[in-house]
Amino acid sequence: MFGNKIVPNSGVKYSKLLEQFITPFTNDFRDKKYIEDIFEFAINAWNFGNIEVLIPKGGFEKASELIKEKGINLVLLSKMINYKVSKFKEFSNFIVDYELKEVKLGEYPVLSVVTQGEEAYLANMMNELENEGTQDDLEENYINRCAIILKPQQPFLDWYANLNPEDNFVEEINETNIYLINDRIDDVEKWLKKKFDKFFKMELNEWHENKKEWPQKRNFKMFNLWFRVETSEMIYDVEKKPVLKSE
């Protein structure tokens, strides 16, 4: 899926295992715009597969609430969990993070993953389950997400203006995007250094869909020049209607 460029590591190469795990399901991900979405889905399936082996069914169902999302493809998730159990059962480490690093333009990105042993992962998971009971202490309308607000800066405006000289882009600059992320991320900037290109692509795609005219050598320094990043850790929903996610 990403060629043979795998970051060397000691012991089992979980980066390679993850690629092998995803490969049979490539066609199932045709509706995914961003490769990061594929990896996040596959990592959840991998970890669920480990949990299914270790924890009785009732415990697994309770644990699954930690990453359950509206609109998730439960059929595909179930297929991938079963595949993990049948084909990769002996590889019991949990995948807790990953990074896709583009080495050279036009080449496959290098995949690396961070794993955690069973004991440490399950201890963290149980702590999270226990902490679920404290949610009642929060205000009724609190949402367990952090927010990233991206505001285009002058380099972004210049890029867009060069491609669309007739468009009065300046009038629309106040329509910035807000992205909700996991509120358990301790260091948002450190996390964003690994995930920034996903947000970069979404911003570029919203204003100009021709990927050939996107800046090709994107890095975190460029991201910070093109966007002012603001964060908020306190998100409240004061409306009575439920929040809807498009599928």
Wavefront OBJ file of the C-alpha trace (Angstrom):
o trace
v 0.000 0.000 0.000
v 2.932 2.340 0.715
v 5.740 0.541 -1.097
v 8.572 -0.975 0.914
v 9.662 2.141 2.793
v 9.127 1.159 6.432
v 10.889 2.825 9.346
v 13.296 0.292 10.926
v 12.504 -0.695 14.484
v 13.464 -3.423 16.892
v 11.383 -6.582 17.076
v 8.152 -6.959 15.118
v 7.506 -4.162 12.611
v 3.980 -3.145 13.481
v 4.051 -0.551 10.723
v 4.382 -3.390 8.210
v 1.728 -5.442 10.015
v -0.698 -2.527 9.881
v -0.222 -2.160 6.124
v -0.813 -5.900 5.662
v -3.879 -5.686 7.885
v -5.430 -2.894 5.774
v -4.618 -4.291 2.314
v -7.538 -6.792 1.971
v -9.995 -3.993 2.778
v -8.644 -1.363 0.365
v -11.841 -1.305 -1.710
v -13.937 -0.774 1.422
v -12.213 2.566 1.976
v -12.904 4.080 -1.437
v -15.252 6.650 0.131
v -12.515 7.936 2.463
v -11.019 11.240 1.317
v -8.024 11.231 3.611
v -5.582 8.437 4.281
v -5.496 9.460 7.943
v -9.154 8.430 8.241
v -8.273 4.969 6.921
v -5.466 4.495 9.412
v -7.528 5.692 12.356
v -10.348 3.289 11.443
v -7.918 0.390 10.956
v -6.107 1.097 14.231
v -9.425 1.061 16.085
v -10.244 -2.301 14.479
v -6.797 -3.658 15.383
v -7.142 -2.602 19.014
v -10.708 -3.907 19.223
v -9.413 -7.246 17.916
v -6.922 -7.372 20.791
v -9.612 -6.424 23.303
v -11.978 -9.119 22.003
v -9.350 -11.767 22.745
v -8.553 -10.451 26.218
v -11.894 -9.312 27.618
v -15.253 -11.157 27.851
v -17.923 -9.954 25.458
v -19.670 -7.728 27.992
v -16.442 -5.956 28.827
v -15.619 -5.476 25.158
v -18.981 -3.874 24.457
v -18.461 -1.450 27.321
v -14.936 -0.620 26.204
v -16.077 -0.013 22.634
v -18.040 3.014 23.826
v -14.732 4.851 24.232
v -14.265 5.295 20.497
v -17.778 4.731 19.185
v -18.783 7.377 16.641
v -21.970 8.194 14.836
v -21.960 7.010 11.261
v -19.190 4.436 11.783
v -19.307 1.471 9.391
v -20.058 -1.262 11.919
v -20.122 -4.009 9.286
v -16.613 -3.178 8.103
v -15.412 -2.732 11.675
v -16.704 -6.196 12.576
v -15.053 -7.752 9.498
v -11.709 -6.176 10.339
v -11.927 -7.204 14.000
v -12.540 -10.823 12.972
v -9.658 -10.619 10.491
v -7.349 -9.306 13.218
v -8.286 -12.152 15.553
v -7.877 -14.852 12.901
v -4.740 -13.624 11.109
v -2.805 -11.448 13.566
v -3.747 -12.871 16.961
v -0.150 -13.402 18.099
v 0.683 -9.715 17.633
v -0.935 -8.473 20.815
v 0.505 -4.963 21.161
v -1.959 -2.094 20.876
v -1.322 0.683 18.368
v -1.598 4.041 20.136
v -0.193 6.437 17.526
v 1.181 6.615 14.004
v 2.999 8.993 11.685
v 3.129 9.305 7.896
v 6.264 11.122 6.835
v 6.732 12.257 3.246
v 10.438 11.904 2.461
v 10.495 12.992 -1.176
v 7.856 14.421 -3.481
v 6.208 11.675 -5.537
v 7.444 8.827 -3.321
v 5.384 6.743 -0.933
v 5.247 8.202 2.590
v 7.061 6.348 5.351
v 4.764 4.841 7.987
v 5.819 4.449 11.604
v 3.671 3.403 14.558
v 3.866 3.561 18.339
v 2.613 0.529 20.246
v 1.804 -0.276 23.847
v 1.781 -3.608 25.658
v -1.400 -5.259 26.896
v -0.978 -4.376 30.574
v -0.296 -0.671 30.058
v -3.019 -0.236 27.452
v -5.699 -2.022 29.484
v -4.756 -0.089 32.618
v -5.205 3.195 30.734
v -8.461 1.976 29.245
v -9.861 0.979 32.641
v -8.898 4.372 34.056
v -10.840 6.014 31.250
v -13.871 3.814 31.931
v -13.755 4.706 35.625
v -13.482 8.396 34.796
v -16.647 8.186 32.716
v -18.565 8.312 36.000
v -17.200 11.754 36.784
v -18.837 13.282 33.694
v -21.925 14.047 35.773
v -19.861 16.600 37.671
v -19.407 18.638 34.509
v -21.906 21.204 33.388
v -24.852 19.737 31.521
v -23.949 21.221 28.146
v -20.210 20.519 28.186
v -18.867 18.640 25.125
v -15.865 16.369 25.637
v -13.887 17.801 22.737
v -11.212 20.426 22.199
v -11.440 22.831 19.286
v -8.831 23.876 16.739
v -9.622 27.064 14.831
v -7.607 27.685 11.656
v -7.455 31.241 10.345
v -5.825 31.701 6.909
v -2.831 34.017 6.875
v -1.360 36.120 4.066
v 0.565 33.287 2.298
v -2.715 31.358 1.978
v -4.503 34.448 0.667
v -1.726 35.092 -1.850
v -1.841 31.496 -3.098
v -5.605 31.609 -3.562
v -5.577 35.076 -5.145
v -2.995 33.983 -7.729
v -5.218 31.082 -8.758
v -8.462 33.077 -8.645
v -7.744 36.742 -9.461
v -11.455 37.418 -10.138
v -12.642 36.116 -6.777
v -13.189 38.580 -3.945
v -11.738 36.183 -1.375
v -11.044 38.806 1.304
v -14.761 39.205 2.056
v -15.012 35.518 2.982
v -11.931 35.288 5.174
v -14.006 35.476 8.362
v -15.582 32.109 7.511
v -12.926 30.116 9.342
v -13.222 26.416 10.109
v -13.381 24.831 13.535
v -12.240 21.240 14.092
v -13.227 19.251 17.178
v -10.590 16.839 18.447
v -10.098 14.453 21.383
v -10.077 16.351 24.670
v -7.568 13.867 26.119
v -4.741 15.172 23.933
v -2.276 16.605 26.452
v -0.135 18.667 24.076
v -2.134 19.893 21.068
v 0.865 21.472 19.345
v 2.910 18.275 19.598
v -0.086 16.279 18.321
v -0.616 18.764 15.488
v 2.995 18.367 14.339
v 2.069 14.805 13.350
v -1.452 15.468 12.063
v -1.147 18.943 10.508
v -1.246 17.800 6.880
v -4.735 16.339 7.272
v -6.011 19.801 8.261
v -3.852 21.456 5.587
v -5.478 19.270 2.907
v -8.994 19.946 4.173
v -8.419 23.694 4.068
v -6.900 23.565 0.583
v -9.658 21.302 -0.715
v -12.381 23.612 0.575
v -11.090 26.530 -1.491
v -9.512 24.780 -4.486
v -10.157 21.125 -5.422
v -7.409 20.772 -8.050
v -4.715 18.993 -6.036
v -2.097 19.584 -8.737
v -2.205 23.286 -7.871
v -1.808 22.766 -4.147
v 1.573 23.510 -2.558
v 3.413 20.194 -2.763
v 6.226 20.516 -0.216
v 4.085 21.051 2.844
v 5.590 20.918 6.321
v 4.667 22.069 9.817
v 6.624 25.322 9.458
v 4.666 26.164 6.305
v 1.409 25.208 8.026
v 2.094 27.754 10.769
v 2.911 30.432 8.193
v -0.293 29.794 6.237
v -2.647 29.487 9.231
v -2.980 31.038 12.657
v -3.944 28.221 14.994
v -6.180 28.900 17.969
v -7.417 26.290 20.431
v -10.213 26.044 22.963
v -10.548 23.403 25.664
v -14.032 24.354 26.860
v -16.809 23.562 24.358
v -20.496 23.902 25.272
v -23.651 23.114 23.333
v -26.539 25.252 24.565
v -29.037 23.996 21.989
v -31.627 21.317 22.760
v -31.486 19.670 19.329
v -28.906 16.850 19.034
v -25.694 17.465 17.110
v -25.757 15.755 13.698
v -22.771 14.388 11.786
v -23.015 13.994 8.027
v -22.262 10.467 6.811
l 1 2 3 4 5 6 7 8 9 10 11 12 13 14 15 16 17 18 19 20 21 22 23 24 25 26 27 28 29 30 31 32 33 34 35 36 37 38 39 40 41 42 43 44 45 46 47 48 49 50 51 52 53 54 55 56 57 58 59 60 61 62 63 64 65 66 67 68 69 70 71 72 73 74 75 76 77 78 79 80 81 82 83 84 85 86 87 88 89 90 91 92 93 94 95 96 97 98 99 100 101 102 103 104 105 106 107 108 109 110 111 112 113 114 115 116 117 118 119 120 121 122 123 124 125 126 127 128 129 130 131 132 133 134 135 136 137 138 139 140 141 142 143 144 145 146 147 148 149 150 151 152 153 154 155 156 157 158 159 160 161 162 163 164 165 166 167 168 169 170 171 172 173 174 175 176 177 178 179 180 181 182 183 184 185 186 187 188 189 190 191 192 193 194 195 196 197 198 199 200 201 202 203 204 205 206 207 208 209 210 211 212 213 214 215 216 217 218 219 220 221 222 223 224 225 226 227 228 229 230 231 232 233 234 235 236 237 238 239 240 241 242 243 244 245 246 247
